Amino acid sequence: MKTELVRVDTQDAYDKIKEKIVQLQLQPGAPVDEDTLAGELQMAPTAIREALKLLLHDNLVTVTARHGIRIADVHPDDLRQLFEMRLPLEMLCAQMAAERATGDDITVMEALVREYEGAKKGRDLSHLLDLDHRYHRALADAAHNRYMRDALEQFFGLSERLWHLALPQVDWLITALDRHATLVGAIKAHDAEQAGVLMREHVLDFQRHVEEALRAQ
């Protein structure tokens, strides 16, 4: 979402409601009451209403005449379509980052990898997820294409909810995030082909694990 195009209070409401959705404080399929949200967040109803419109655009809420506003559910076909789009975009992003990353871009990614090495010892799922998001943002920044960055940010919001839905296992998350250091190495070496291959393996492995975890629920 382009922060400069919305009011500050709407942006604040958007960020807070999105966090509740992603972290499953608002469950998939649950009805949304604007007044209740306004009271919980101590924000104006207008800001809540405008934020929900933006979340509708992000496919995190749905609106129907019969059911009103609800938190978007998760369906197997939605997952398939999400990964069909995410896989080529993530691979292209990694390849572009390998070709275009500046020294500053690589410094940021290496710093995140070092922070991750310390964080995984604490096995804090929320912290690890936050680091994963920051890493993917840094990777998108390194591709130096704002349209790519904006598209991936929307897809990441949907994928992040899947982490909370299906991946409470910290051990698998640690294994998945270990690949970040290897990918940074390929980007630093400006090896676009290897960067694309590593990202493809990462996304496909994530997809398989999500599908297995959801089937087991």
N, C-alpha and C positions, 0 to 999 in steps of 0.2 A: 504494500500500500504506500502511496506517495504522501508522506507526512505533510508536505508543504501545501497540499490541496485540501486539507481538512482542518477544522477548528481544533485547537489544542485540547479542549474538553472531550471532543469526539474521539480524538486520537487516544487520549488517556482511557476512555471507556472501552474503546476497541481493544487496546492492549490488555486491559484487566479481564474483560470477558473472554478474549481468546485464550489467555492463560488458564482460566477456569475450565474451558472446553478441552484444551490440550492435556491438562493434568487430570482430567476426568472428574473434577469437582462438579461439573455439569455433564451428566451421563448421556451417551448417545441415545436419541429418541425421546429425551426428557422435554416436557413443555417449558417454554420460556415465558415468564411474566415480567413485563417491562418495569412495572412499579416495584416488584420485589427486588429486581436487580438494582434499580435506582436507590432503594433503601439500603441494600447491603453494601453497595459501593459508595453511598453518600454522594451521588451525582445527580444532575438534573435529568429528568425523563427525556428531554430532547436529545441530550448527548447519548443516552442509552439507545434511543430509537435510531439515531443516525449510525451509531456503531454497529447495530444489528444489520442495517442495510449493507454495510461493508463486509460483515461476516457472511451474509447471504451470497455476496459476490465471490467470497473465498470458499464457498461450498461447506462452511462449517455450521450453518444453520439453514433450515428450510422453512418455507411459508406456504401453507395451503389454506383454502377457504374452509375446509372441514376441520383441520387440526390446529390452525393458527401457526404460531412460531414454535419450532422445535429444534433441538440440537440435532444436527445431521447424524443419521445412523451410519453404520459401517456394513456394507454388503460385499460379498465375494467379487461381484462384477465390478464394483467401484474400485476394489483393490487392484484387479487386473488392469483396469483402464489407467489407474494412477501410475502403476509401474510401467505400463507401455509408454507413457509420456516421460516419466522420470528417467528411465534408463538411457535413452539417446541424449537427453539434455545433460544429464550428469556426466556422461562420457565426453560429450562435446566440450563441456565446461572444463573438465580436467585437461583435455588436449589443448584448449585455448590458453589455460593457465600455464601449461608447460611452455608454450610458445611466447607468452606475453608477460609472465610474472617479472616484476622488478625486484631489486634487492630488498626493498622495504616489504613487498608482499611476502617474500620468502622468510624474512625475519619474523613477521607476524605469525606465519604458520608454524615456524620452528618453536616460537615461544609458546604457542598453544600446545604443541606436542610435549614440550617440557612440563607445562602445567598439568597436562593429562597424566604424565608419568607419576607425578606426585599424587594426583587425585585418585588414581586407581587403587592406591594402597588403602585409602579410606573407604573405598567401595560404596561411595555415596551416589545412588542412582541419579538423583536430581542434578547433582554437580556434573556427573559424567554426560548426561543428556545436554546440559547447558554448554559444555565444552564441545560436544559434537555439533551443536547448532552454530556456535561461533566459528568452528573450523570450516564448516560448509559455507558460511558467509564469507570468510576470508578467501576461500577457494574461488567463490563466485566473483569477489572483488578482483582477484588476480587475473581473471579472464578478461577484465576491462571491457565488459559489454553490459550496459545497464539494463537492457531488455532481458538478457539472460539472467542477470541477478534478480530482477523483479519476478520473473517466471519461476525461478527455483525457490525463491522465498515463499511463494504461495504453495508450491508443492511440498516444501519442507514443513509448513504448518500442518498439512494433512498427514504427512509421514510421521511427524513428531507425536501425534495423537496415537498412532499405531504402536510406537515404542511403549507408551503407557498402557495401552490396551493389551498388548500381547507379549511384551518383553520385560517382565519384571526380573528375569534372570540376569543378575549382574555379571556372572562369568561370561555369558555369550556377548554381552555388550562390551566387556573389556577386550575380548578377542576381536570383535569387529573394529573397535577403535584403534587397536594396535596397528591396523593397516594404514592409518593416517601417516605415520612416520615414513613408511615405505613409499607412499604416494608423494609426500613432500620431497623425498629423495629423487624421484623421477622428474618432478617439476623443476627441482634445482638443477638437474642435469639437462633440462630442456628436451626431455625424451617424451614427445607427445604421444607416440604410439604406446609406450609402456604405461603412461599415465591413464590413457583410455582403457587399456586392458585391466589395470588394477581397479579402476572405478567400476567397470562392468562386473568384475567378480564381487565387489563390495555390494553393489545394488542387488544383484541376483541372489546372493547369499542372504541378504536382508529379506528379500521377497519370500524366499523359501522358508525362512524361519518364522516370519509373520504368519504365513499360511498354515504352517504346522501348528503354531501356538493357538491360532484361532480355531482350528479344527478340534483341538484338544479341550477347548473350553466348553 
